[in-house]
Amino acid sequence: MDIKSLNGEQLRLAIAQAEKDIAVYERLKAAGKLLASLQAEQKGRVQAYEAEQANKLEREIARWDVREIAHDPKAADPTLLGRRLVTMVDKETGRTETVSLIGLTSYQKAAILRVPHTIPADILALADTPDAALERWLIAARRGFLAEDRAYVSKFL
């Protein structure tokens, strides 16, 4: 379109359309900035939520103090994990609990795994879950592979 060939009315309409297009462009530009700021804010909120959940998990695990893992020959559950009783202290309430290894919550199992002398690291390295680690530890203890210092050693060495 040649501007020289436009009459006054056509020129006014072309200018009005250009102003509308500029206004739409400015609104889209502002919406893009708003979207970017909302996405950044949402990312910050997600990170804060994840950090809070991790802290909550850490508090739940740190609340338990493992005192003893003992064998209970009279246990009703005949499985290897069912015959082991764990004595733990809830640091928040001061209450002592004795529970079979099967009856532990996931937080209590994680607390057992965090105590270095409870389960040897090389047995933990063989397991994918707390349950598997506890079971391997109990099997090794039953077979006599745990020495006095709780290191995972073979009788044949």
Secondary structure by P-SEA (a helix, b strand, c coil): cccccccaaaaaaaaaaaaaaaaaaaaaaaaaaaaaaaaaaaaaaaaaaaaaaaaaaaaaaacccccbbbbbcccccccccccbbbbbbcccccbbbbbccccccaaaaaaaaaccccccaaaaaacccaaaaaaaaaaaaaacccccccccccccc
